[in-house]
């Protein structure tokens, strides 16, 4: 299975995890997904009144410089780890 196919499978698996991950793990999943699918963060950081948007942007922006393939592999590994938890 190619990396892209494994990534697609991990996306599907992420919707059926045995339990909901904590917020920090959810932010990590989000950041890795965005980095893998869109590359480095773009746009302006949301203002302080948008706490959720700001946290999501920061999680994505923290991965700046990570290649799409590396982000895909980290995403796949994280979802696999959460499936086995």
C-alpha positions in Angstrom: 0.0 0.0 0.0 1.4 3.4 -0.9 1.9 6.2 1.6 -1.1 8.1 0.2 -3.3 5.0 0.5 -2.1 4.4 4.1 -2.8 8.1 4.9 -6.4 7.8 3.5 -6.9 4.6 5.5 -5.6 6.4 8.7 -8.1 9.2 8.0 -11.0 6.7 7.9 -9.6 4.9 11.0 -9.4 8.2 12.9 -13.2 8.4 12.8 -13.6 5.0 14.6 -11.1 5.2 17.4 -12.0 3.2 20.6 -12.0 6.5 22.6 -11.9 10.2 21.9 -8.3 11.5 22.2 -7.6 14.4 24.6 -7.5 17.9 23.2 -3.7 18.0 22.8 -3.7 14.8 20.8 -6.6 16.1 18.7 -4.5 19.2 17.9 -1.6 17.1 17.0 -3.8 15.0 14.6 -5.2 18.2 13.1 -1.7 19.8 12.6 -0.3 16.6 11.0 -3.3 16.3 8.7 -3.1 19.9 7.6 0.7 19.7 7.1 0.3 16.5 5.1 -2.6 17.7 2.9 -1.7 21.5 2.5 1.9 22.0 3.4 3.1 24.8 5.6 0.6 27.0 7.4 -0.7 29.9 5.5 -2.9 32.9 6.3 -3.0 35.0 9.4 -3.1 33.6 12.9 -6.6 34.0 14.3 -7.1 36.6 17.0 -7.2 35.9 20.7 -11.0 35.8 20.7 -10.9 32.7 18.5 -9.2 30.3 21.0 -10.0 27.1 19.1 -8.9 28.5 15.7 -5.8 29.9 17.3 -4.9 26.6 18.9 -5.5 24.8 15.6 -3.4 27.2 13.6 -0.5 27.0 16.2 -0.6 23.2 16.0 -0.3 23.4 12.2 2.3 26.2 12.2 4.4 24.3 14.7 5.1 21.7 11.9 6.4 24.3 9.5 9.2 22.7 7.4 8.0 19.2 7.8 7.6 17.5 4.5 4.2 16.2 3.4 5.5 12.6 3.3 6.9 12.9 6.8 3.7 14.5 8.1 1.7 11.7 6.5 3.9 9.0 8.1 3.6 10.7 11.6 -0.2 11.0 11.1 -0.4 7.3 10.2 1.8 6.2 13.1 -0.3 8.4 15.6 -3.6 6.9 14.4 -2.2 3.4 14.6 -1.0 4.1 18.2 -4.4 5.4 19.2 -6.2 2.4 17.6 -4.2 0.1 19.8 -4.8 2.1 23.0 
